[in-house]
């Protein structure tokens, strides 16, 4: 006797095998999204606080700005009593100005400040190989492969 098909019966659910990496990866993905959101929020709060310190704070002899809090604010292992917007100064060379000034003072001074720097031309290595000046073994010694991996979760 052949089995009758019952059109009203629900199909059996497909069993998916458990993989222990799934909850670990899910936790990583959720945490990564939270860190991104929290970092954005943290930066916006920092910018608002910095603007308040700039507008309402006082400046010390080094140019840093401070805003005293009306009462201590505990957070984690710290207790904050003041906000500091620290002034930092970095010096960078204007290469165009240096080149213009030193060229006007002569080639000797220019070369002291702008020494010729030998630089490897990888394309020229292949030309030297084609011309027979380098061997494959020498090229393998010169051009070293370095393998790295980036960890990413992919979405569809």
Backbone as a printed PyTorch tensor [residue, N CA C, xyz], in Angstrom:
tensor([[[  0.8470,  -1.1550,   0.0000],
         [  0.0000,   0.0000,   0.0000],
         [  0.9080,   1.2390,   0.0000]],

        [[  0.7810,   2.0950,  -1.0290],
         [  1.6450,   3.2830,  -1.0860],
         [  1.2140,   4.3020,  -0.0430]],

        [[  2.2390,   5.0260,   0.4700],
         [  1.9410,   6.0690,   1.4600],
         [  1.2470,   7.2250,   0.7750]],

        [[  0.2290,   7.7300,   1.4380],
         [ -0.4820,   8.8710,   0.8760],
         [  0.2250,  10.1500,   1.2980]],

        [[  0.2720,  11.0920,   0.3660],
         [  0.8520,  12.3950,   0.6880],
         [ -0.1870,  13.2160,   1.4170]],

        [[  0.2190,  13.8090,   2.5090],
         [ -0.6830,  14.6460,   3.2820],
         [ -0.2940,  16.1010,   3.0260]],

        [[ -1.0670,  16.8220,   2.2050],
         [ -0.6960,  18.1900,   1.8660],
         [ -0.7780,  19.1510,   3.0480]],

        [[ -1.4220,  18.7970,   4.1180],
         [ -1.5460,  19.6990,   5.2620],
         [ -0.4240,  19.5000,   6.2730]],

        [[  0.3740,  18.4670,   6.1370],
         [  1.4530,  18.2140,   7.0890],
         [  2.6020,  19.1970,   6.8390]],

        [[  3.1520,  19.7320,   7.9260],
         [  4.2750,  20.6670,   7.8200],
         [  5.5420,  19.8980,   7.4740]],

        [[  6.3880,  20.4780,   6.6360],
         [  7.6420,  19.7860,   6.3140],
         [  8.5430,  19.7420,   7.5420]],

        [[  9.3470,  18.7010,   7.6210],
         [ 10.2660,  18.5800,   8.7450],
         [ 11.3250,  19.6690,   8.6510]],

        [[ 11.6270,  20.3150,   9.7710],
         [ 12.6640,  21.3610,   9.7190],
         [ 14.0220,  20.7300,   9.4190]],

        [[ 14.8130,  21.4700,   8.6670],
         [ 16.1460,  20.9770,   8.3190],
         [ 17.0510,  21.1510,   9.5300]],

        [[ 17.7570,  20.1100,   9.8660],
         [ 18.6450,  20.1590,  11.0230],
         [ 19.9770,  20.7770,  10.6030]],

        [[ 20.3760,  21.7980,  11.3400],
         [ 21.6560,  22.4550,  11.0770],
         [ 22.6220,  22.0000,  12.1590]],

        [[ 23.7540,  21.4480,  11.7640],
         [ 24.7100,  20.9870,  12.7770],
         [ 25.2680,  22.1770,  13.5680]],

        [[ 25.5320,  21.9610,  14.8420],
         [ 26.0820,  23.0100,  15.6990],
         [ 27.5710,  23.1550,  15.4390]],

        [[ 27.9910,  24.3980,  15.2550],
         [ 29.4140,  24.7060,  15.1010],
         [ 29.7760,  25.6550,  16.2440]],

        [[ 30.7220,  25.2780,  17.1200],
         [ 31.0290,  26.1050,  18.2910],
         [ 31.5920,  27.4850,  17.9400]],

        [[ 32.0180,  27.6980,  16.7030],
         [ 32.5520,  29.0090,  16.3370],
         [ 31.4400,  30.0360,  16.1690]],

        [[ 30.2100,  29.5870,  15.9020],
         [ 29.0950,  30.5040,  15.6370],
         [ 28.8500,  31.4720,  16.7990]],

        [[ 28.6780,  31.0110,  18.0440],
         [ 28.4400,  31.9900,  19.1160],
         [ 29.6510,  32.8920,  19.3750]],

        [[ 30.8430,  32.3610,  19.1700],
         [ 32.0480,  33.1730,  19.3700],
         [ 32.1190,  34.2710,  18.3160]],

        [[ 31.8810,  33.8930,  17.0430],
         [ 31.9170,  34.8870,  15.9720],
         [ 30.7980,  35.9040,  16.1520]],

        [[ 29.6160,  35.4520,  16.5560],
         [ 28.5000,  36.3770,  16.7590],
         [ 28.8480,  37.3930,  17.8360]],

        [[ 29.4440,  36.9360,  18.9260],
         [ 29.8410,  37.8560,  19.9930],
         [ 30.8610,  38.8660,  19.4740]],

        [[ 31.8280,  38.3980,  18.6660],
         [ 32.8300,  39.2970,  18.0750],
         [ 32.1570,  40.3450,  17.1930]],

        [[ 31.2400,  39.9120,  16.3260],
         [ 30.5780,  40.8280,  15.3930],
         [ 29.7480,  41.8730,  16.1400]],

        [[ 29.0170,  41.4430,  17.1610],
         [ 28.1990,  42.3720,  17.9430],
         [ 29.0970,  43.3530,  18.6920]],

        [[ 30.1600,  42.8480,  19.3090],
         [ 31.0810,  43.7030,  20.0480],
         [ 31.7650,  44.7080,  19.1220]],

        [[ 32.1470,  44.2740,  17.9310],
         [ 32.7820,  45.1700,  16.9580],
         [ 31.8420,  46.3080,  16.5880]],

        [[ 30.5760,  45.9990,  16.3570],
         [ 29.5900,  47.0310,  16.0310],
         [ 29.4060,  47.9880,  17.2100]],

        [[ 29.3900,  47.4460,  18.4310],
         [ 29.2360,  48.2880,  19.6170],
         [ 30.4340,  49.2170,  19.7850]],

        [[ 31.6380,  48.6970,  19.5590],
         [ 32.8480,  49.5180,  19.6870],
         [ 32.8060,  50.6700,  18.6910]],

        [[ 32.3760,  50.3980,  17.4750],
         [ 32.2670,  51.4500,  16.4670],
         [ 31.2810,  52.5230,  16.9190]],

        [[ 30.1140,  52.0990,  17.3880],
         [ 29.1030,  53.0530,  17.8610],
         [ 29.6070,  53.8360,  19.0700]],

        [[ 30.2270,  53.1480,  20.0130],
         [ 30.7150,  53.8050,  21.2260],
         [ 31.8590,  54.7640,  20.9100]],

        [[ 32.7190,  54.4140,  19.9720],
         [ 33.8160,  55.3010,  19.5840],
         [ 33.2670,  56.5850,  18.9740]],

        [[ 32.2710,  56.4660,  18.1290],
         [ 31.6370,  57.6510,  17.5380],
         [ 31.0300,  58.5230,  18.6300]],

        [[ 30.3290,  57.8950,  19.5410],
         [ 29.7060,  58.6330,  20.6510],
         [ 30.7650,  59.2970,  21.5270]],

        [[ 31.8390,  58.5630,  21.8430],
         [ 32.9250,  59.0880,  22.6640],
         [ 33.5520,  60.3170,  22.0130]],

        [[ 33.8020,  60.2610,  20.7160],
         [ 34.4200,  61.3840,  20.0100],
         [ 33.5120,  62.6100,  19.9910]],

        [[ 32.2110,  62.3990,  19.8170],
         [ 31.2710,  63.5300,  19.8380],
         [ 31.2390,  64.1850,  21.2200]],

        [[ 31.2280,  63.3720,  22.2700],
         [ 31.2450,  63.9140,  23.6290],
         [ 32.5440,  64.6710,  23.8930]],

        [[ 33.6680,  64.0990,  23.4720],
         [ 34.9650,  64.7580,  23.6420],
         [ 34.9590,  66.1330,  22.9770]],

        [[ 34.4290,  66.2050,  21.7560],
         [ 34.4070,  67.4720,  21.0310],
         [ 33.5350,  68.5090,  21.7390]],

        [[ 32.4130,  68.0770,  22.2950],
         [ 31.5360,  69.0050,  23.0280],
         [ 32.2160,  69.5080,  24.3010]],

        [[ 32.8890,  68.6040,  25.0190],
         [ 33.5850,  68.9990,  26.2460],
         [ 34.7450,  69.9320,  25.9050]],

        [[ 35.5020,  69.6240,  24.8580],
         [ 36.6320,  70.4680,  24.4600],
         [ 36.1580,  71.8720,  24.0880]],

        [[ 35.0260,  71.9630,  23.4070],
         [ 34.4760,  73.2750,  23.0450],
         [ 34.0970,  74.0610,  24.2990]],

        [[ 33.5390,  73.3830,  25.2960],
         [ 33.1700,  74.0500,  26.5490],
         [ 34.4110,  74.5430,  27.2840]],

        [[ 35.4680,  73.7320,  27.3020],
         [ 36.7130,  74.1390,  27.9630],
         [ 37.2960,  75.3500,  27.2420]],

        [[ 37.2630,  75.3340,  25.9200],
         [ 37.7970,  76.4530,  25.1340],
         [ 37.0070,  77.7360,  25.4040]],

        [[ 35.6900,  77.6240,  25.5150],
         [ 34.8390,  78.8050,  25.7170],
         [ 34.8590,  79.3040,  27.1620]],

        [[ 34.8110,  78.3870,  28.1210],
         [ 34.5920,  78.7780,  29.5130],
         [ 35.8030,  78.6030,  30.4130]],

        [[ 36.8460,  77.9380,  29.9160],
         [ 37.9870,  77.6280,  30.7650],
         [ 38.9950,  78.7590,  30.8540]],

        [[ 40.0640,  78.5060,  31.5940],
         [ 41.1640,  79.4630,  31.7280],
         [ 42.4240,  78.8280,  31.1430]],

        [[ 43.3840,  79.6760,  30.7700],
         [ 44.5980,  79.2340,  30.0850],
         [ 45.8020,  79.4320,  30.9930]],

        [[ 46.7020,  78.4360,  31.0240],
         [ 47.9250,  78.5760,  31.8050],
         [ 49.0350,  79.1880,  30.9400]],

        [[ 50.2280,  79.3380,  31.5320],
         [ 51.3460,  79.9850,  30.8440],
         [ 51.8600,  79.1840,  29.6460]],

        [[ 51.5230,  77.8990,  29.5470],
         [ 51.9600,  77.0770,  28.4130],
         [ 50.9070,  77.0130,  27.3080]],

        [[ 49.7550,  77.6140,  27.5500],
         [ 48.7030,  77.6270,  26.5380],
         [ 47.6540,  76.5380,  26.7010]],

        [[ 47.8190,  75.6600,  27.6940],
         [ 46.8000,  74.6410,  27.9470],
         [ 45.5970,  75.3030,  28.6040]],

        [[ 44.4310,  74.7200,  28.3680],
         [ 43.1920,  75.2930,  28.8880],
         [ 42.5730,  74.3380,  29.9040]],

        [[ 41.9600,  74.9190,  30.9410],
         [ 41.3900,  74.1330,  32.0340],
         [ 39.9730,  74.5950,  32.3290]],

        [[ 39.1790,  73.6630,  32.8040],
         [ 37.8480,  73.9840,  33.3160],
         [ 37.6790,  73.1940,  34.6060]],

        [[ 37.5440,  73.9110,  35.7230],
         [ 37.3480,  73.2530,  37.0150],
         [ 35.9080,  72.7670,  37.1160]],

        [[ 35.7440,  71.5450,  37.5930],
         [ 34.4070,  70.9810,  37.7730],
         [ 33.8610,  71.4160,  39.1330]],

        [[ 32.5510,  71.6200,  39.2600],
         [ 31.9880,  72.0950,  40.5330],
         [ 32.0730,  71.0640,  41.6580]],

        [[ 32.2250,  69.7970,  41.3000],
         [ 32.3670,  68.7340,  42.2970],
         [ 33.0640,  67.5540,  41.6150]],

        [[ 33.7060,  66.6640,  42.4030],
         [ 34.4010,  65.5130,  41.8100],
         [ 33.4260,  64.5760,  41.0950]],

        [[ 33.8560,  64.0760,  39.9620],
         [ 33.0330,  63.1450,  39.1830],
         [ 33.7480,  61.8000,  39.1450]],

        [[ 33.2050,  60.7990,  39.8780],
         [ 33.8410,  59.4770,  39.8600],
         [ 33.5020,  58.7210,  38.5780]],

        [[ 34.5040,  58.0400,  38.0420],
         [ 34.3120,  57.1940,  36.8550],
         [ 35.3810,  56.1140,  36.8850]],

        [[ 34.9590,  54.8720,  37.0190],
         [ 35.9250,  53.7740,  37.0970],
         [ 36.7870,  53.9270,  38.3320]],

        [[ 38.1110,  53.8590,  38.1510],
         [ 39.0550,  53.9870,  39.2610],
         [ 39.4950,  55.4320,  39.4840]],

        [[ 38.9380,  56.3760,  38.7390],
         [ 39.3660,  57.7700,  38.8180],
         [ 38.2600,  58.6540,  39.3730]],

        [[ 38.6910,  59.8260,  39.8330],
         [ 37.7520,  60.8450,  40.2740],
         [ 38.2230,  62.1610,  39.6620]],

        [[ 37.4320,  62.6900,  38.7510],
         [ 37.8360,  63.8670,  37.9860],
         [ 37.3930,  65.1480,  38.6810]],

        [[ 38.3230,  66.1070,  38.7730],
         [ 38.0340,  67.3970,  39.3970],
         [ 38.2220,  68.5580,  38.4210]],

        [[ 38.8650,  68.3000,  37.2960],
         [ 39.1840,  69.3440,  36.3320],
         [ 39.3200,  68.7090,  34.9530]],

        [[ 39.0210,  69.5000,  33.9270],
         [ 39.1990,  69.0500,  32.5440],
         [ 40.3320,  69.8720,  31.9460]],

        [[ 41.2220,  69.2140,  31.2480],
         [ 42.3560,  69.9070,  30.6320],
         [ 42.3190,  69.7080,  29.1250]],

        [[ 42.4340,  70.7890,  28.4020],
         [ 42.6110,  70.7590,  26.9460],
         [ 44.0700,  71.1320,  26.7290]],

        [[ 44.9020,  70.1000,  26.6130],
         [ 46.3480,  70.2860,  26.6190],
         [ 46.8610,  70.7960,  25.2830]],

        [[ 47.6390,  71.8550,  25.3250],
         [ 48.2450,  72.4180,  24.1210],
         [ 49.4850,  71.6040,  23.7880]],

        [[ 49.5710,  71.2040,  22.5440],
         [ 50.7420,  70.4750,  22.0560],
         [ 51.2240,  71.1500,  20.7840]],

        [[ 52.5060,  71.3040,  20.6610],
         [ 53.0860,  71.9650,  19.4990],
         [ 54.0620,  71.0030,  18.8420]],

        [[ 53.9300,  70.8660,  17.5490],
         [ 54.8930,  70.0600,  16.8020],
         [ 55.5210,  70.9510,  15.7360]],

        [[ 56.7560,  70.6780,  15.4430],
         [ 57.4840,  71.4580,  14.4480],
         [ 57.7130,  70.5750,  13.2380]],

        [[ 57.4010,  71.1140,  12.0850],
         [ 57.6600,  70.3840,  10.8470],
         [ 58.3930,  71.3170,   9.8960]],

        [[ 59.2060,  70.7350,   9.0570],
         [ 59.9960,  71.5240,   8.1150],
         [ 59.2060,  71.7650,   6.8390]],

        [[ 59.2360,  72.9940,   6.3660],
         [ 58.6550,  73.3450,   5.0730],
         [ 59.7460,  73.0840,   4.0380]],

        [[ 59.6540,  71.9440,   3.3630],
         [ 60.7220,  71.5390,   2.4480],
         [ 60.8910,  72.5050,   1.2880]],

        [[ 59.8050,  73.0770,   0.8100],
         [ 59.9120,  74.0340,  -0.2960],
         [ 60.6880,  75.2740,   0.1300]],

        [[ 60.3980,  75.7880,   1.3340],
         [ 61.1210,  76.9560,   1.8410],
         [ 62.5880,  76.6120,   2.0640]],

        [[ 62.8560,  75.4480,   2.6560],
         [ 64.2400,  75.0340,   2.8950],
         [ 65.0000,  74.9050,   1.5840]],

        [[ 64.3750,  74.3020,   0.5860],
         [ 65.0410,  74.1370,  -0.7080],
         [ 65.3340,  75.4910,  -1.3440]],

        [[ 64.3610,  76.3930,  -1.3150],
         [ 64.5430,  77.7200,  -1.9160],
         [ 65.6770,  78.4790,  -1.2270]],

        [[ 65.6800,  78.4880,   0.1060],
         [ 66.6900,  79.2290,   0.8670],
         [ 68.0700,  78.6250,   0.6720]],

        [[ 68.1760,  77.3030,   0.7710],
         [ 69.4920,  76.6620,   0.6820],
         [ 70.0520,  76.6650,  -0.7330]],

        [[ 69.2180,  76.5500,  -1.7410],
         [ 69.7190,  76.6550,  -3.1240],
         [ 70.3110,  78.0430,  -3.3690]],

        [[ 69.6990,  79.0660,  -2.7700],
         [ 70.2080,  80.4330,  -2.9240],
         [ 71.5670,  80.5970,  -2.2490]],

        [[ 71.8500,  79.7540,  -1.2590],
         [ 73.1190,  79.8470,  -0.5320],
         [ 74.2090,  78.9710,  -1.1350]],

        [[ 73.8830,  78.2120,  -2.1590],
         [ 74.9040,  77.4240,  -2.8440],
         [ 74.6530,  75.9300,  -2.7620]],

        [[ 75.2300,  75.2280,  -3.7420],
         [ 75.0360,  73.7830,  -3.8720],
         [ 75.5820,  73.0100,  -2.6720]],

        [[ 76.7090,  73.4690,  -2.1010],
         [ 77.3200,  72.7430,  -0.9810],
         [ 76.3740,  72.7060,   0.2270]],

        [[ 75.7860,  73.8530,   0.5600],
         [ 74.8540,  73.8800,   1.6930],
         [ 73.5790,  73.1090,   1.3690]],

        [[ 73.1220,  73.2310,   0.1270],
         [ 71.9190,  72.5030,  -0.2840],
         [ 72.1320,  70.9940,  -0.1300]],

        [[ 73.2640,  70.4790,  -0.5850],
         [ 73.5550,  69.0360,  -0.5100],
         [ 73.7200,  68.5650,   0.9340]],

        [[ 74.1640,  69.4490,   1.8350],
         [ 74.2670,  69.0540,   3.2420],
         [ 72.8770,  68.8260,   3.8380]],

        [[ 71.9300,  69.6610,   3.4600],
         [ 70.5770,  69.5250,   4.0000],
         [ 69.7360,  68.5290,   3.2070]],

        [[ 70.0340,  68.3830,   1.9230],
         [ 69.3060,  67.4670,   1.0430],
         [ 70.2890,  66.4730,   0.4170]],

        [[ 70.8030,  65.5350,   1.2160],
         [ 71.7600,  64.5790,   0.6380],
         [ 71.0520,  63.6380,  -0.3290]],

        [[ 71.7680,  63.2300,  -1.3840],
         [ 71.1560,  62.2450,  -2.2890],
         [ 70.9400,  60.9330,  -1.5300]],

        [[ 69.7690,  60.3650,  -1.6920],
         [ 69.4170,  59.1340,  -0.9850],
         [ 69.2610,  58.0170,  -2.0070]],

        [[ 70.0770,  56.9590,  -1.8970],
         [ 69.8980,  55.8360,  -2.8240],
         [ 68.5660,  55.1390,  -2.5360]],

        [[ 67.8510,  54.8180,  -3.6120],
         [ 66.5480,  54.1780,  -3.4570],
         [ 66.4500,  53.0170,  -4.4380]],

        [[ 65.9770,  51.8950,  -3.9500],
         [ 65.8290,  50.7050,  -4.7770],
         [ 64.6640,  50.8770,  -5.7420]],

        [[ 64.8910,  50.5420,  -6.9990],
         [ 63.8470,  50.5670,  -8.0230],
         [ 63.5010,  49.1210,  -8.3560]],

        [[ 62.3900,  48.5950,  -7.8110],
         [ 62.0380,  47.1910,  -8.0550],
         [ 61.8480,  46.8710,  -9.5320]],

        [[ 61.3380,  47.8150, -10.3080],
         [ 61.1660,  47.5720, -11.7480],
         [ 62.5120,  47.3530, -12.4290]],

        [[ 63.5120,  48.0890, -11.9790],
         [ 64.8470,  47.9530, -12.5790],
         [ 65.4470,  46.5830, -12.2610]],

        [[ 65.0700,  45.9990, -11.1230],
         [ 65.5470,  44.6530, -10.8010],
         [ 65.1030,  43.6560, -11.8680]],

        [[ 63.8630,  43.7770, -12.3170],
         [ 63.3650,  42.8680, -13.3540],
         [ 64.0810,  43.0990, -14.6850]],

        [[ 64.4250,  44.3420, -14.9720],
         [ 65.2000,  44.6370, -16.1890],
         [ 66.5670,  43.9730, -16.0860]],

        [[ 67.2020,  44.0890, -14.9130],
         [ 68.5130,  43.4610, -14.7100],
         [ 68.4220,  41.9450, -14.8330]],

        [[ 67.3130,  41.3640, -14.3740],
         [ 67.1000,  39.9240, -14.5260],
         [ 66.9800,  39.5640, -16.0040]],

        [[ 66.1850,  40.3350, -16.7420],
         [ 65.9990,  40.0750, -18.1790],
         [ 67.3110,  40.2040, -18.9440]],

        [[ 68.1540,  41.1220, -18.5290],
         [ 69.4450,  41.3360, -19.2060],
         [ 70.4930,  40.3120, -18.7860]],

        [[ 70.1750,  39.4840, -17.7920],
         [ 71.1050,  38.4470, -17.3660],
         [ 72.0860,  38.8860, -16.2970]],

        [[ 71.9200,  40.0770, -15.7440],
         [ 72.8280,  40.5600, -14.6960],
         [ 72.4660,  39.9890, -13.3250]],

        [[ 71.2250,  39.5460, -13.1590],
         [ 70.7830,  38.9060, -11.9260],
         [ 70.2060,  37.5380, -12.2660]],

        [[ 70.3450,  36.5990, -11.3220],
         [ 69.7780,  35.2660, -11.5130],
         [ 68.4450,  35.1740, -10.7680]],

        [[ 67.6820,  34.1260, -11.0770],
         [ 66.4160,  33.8910, -10.3690],
         [ 66.6720,  33.7160,  -8.8700]],

        [[ 67.7550,  33.0050,  -8.5280],
         [ 68.0870,  32.7800,  -7.1170],
         [ 68.3850,  34.1070,  -6.4200]],

        [[ 69.0950,  34.9870,  -7.1050],
         [ 69.3890,  36.2960,  -6.5210],
         [ 68.1040,  37.1240,  -6.3670]],

        [[ 67.2160,  37.0180,  -7.3470],
         [ 65.9370,  37.7330,  -7.2530],
         [ 65.1140,  37.2100,  -6.0740]],

        [[ 65.1300,  35.8770,  -5.8700],
         [ 64.4110,  35.2950,  -4.7360],
         [ 64.9830,  35.7870,  -3.4100]],

        [[ 66.2900,  36.0240,  -3.3790],
         [ 66.9310,  36.5250,  -2.1710],
         [ 66.5860,  38.0040,  -1.9430]],

        [[ 66.4920,  38.7600,  -3.0220],
         [ 66.2070,  40.1990,  -2.9230],
         [ 64.7340,  40.4540,  -2.6200]],

        [[ 63.8510,  39.7840,  -3.3680],
         [ 62.4100,  40.0140,  -3.2330],
         [ 61.8100,  38.9600,  -2.3090]],

        [[ 61.6330,  39.3190,  -1.0770],
         [ 61.1680,  38.3980,  -0.0450],
         [ 59.6530,  38.5450,   0.1090]],

        [[ 58.9610,  37.4150,   0.0930],
         [ 57.5130,  37.4390,   0.2880],
         [ 57.1970,  37.4390,   1.7750]],

        [[ 56.2270,  38.2460,   2.1300],
         [ 55.7630,  38.2990,   3.5140],
         [ 54.2620,  38.0620,   3.4880]],

        [[ 53.8210,  37.0470,   4.2030],
         [ 52.4050,  36.7030,   4.2130],
         [ 51.7480,  37.2630,   5.4660]],

        [[ 50.6270,  37.9360,   5.2880],
         [ 49.8360,  38.4280,   6.4080],
         [ 48.3760,  38.0700,   6.1570]],

        [[ 47.5930,  38.1130,   7.1950],
         [ 46.1660,  37.8440,   7.0850],
         [ 45.4040,  38.9620,   7.7750]],

        [[ 44.3010,  39.3490,   7.1960],
         [ 43.3950,  40.3060,   7.8180],
         [ 42.1280,  39.5510,   8.1960]],

        [[ 41.6240,  39.8170,   9.3820],
         [ 40.4170,  39.1470,   9.8580],
         [ 39.2380,  40.0590,   9.5960]],

        [[ 38.2530,  39.5600,   8.8540],
         [ 37.0650,  40.3470,   8.5420],
         [ 35.8550,  39.4370,   8.5260]],

        [[ 34.7690,  39.9550,   8.9970],
         [ 33.4900,  39.2750,   8.8330],
         [ 32.8370,  39.8350,   7.5800]],

        [[ 32.3300,  38.9810,   6.7210],
         [ 31.7410,  39.4290,   5.4610],
         [ 30.2280,  39.3890,   5.5360]],

        [[ 29.6060,  40.3760,   4.9400],
         [ 28.1490,  40.4020,   4.8510],
         [ 27.7560,  40.1320,   3.4110]],

        [[ 26.5340,  39.6720,   3.2250],
         [ 26.1170,  39.3460,   1.8530],
         [ 25.5860,  40.5540,   1.1240]]])
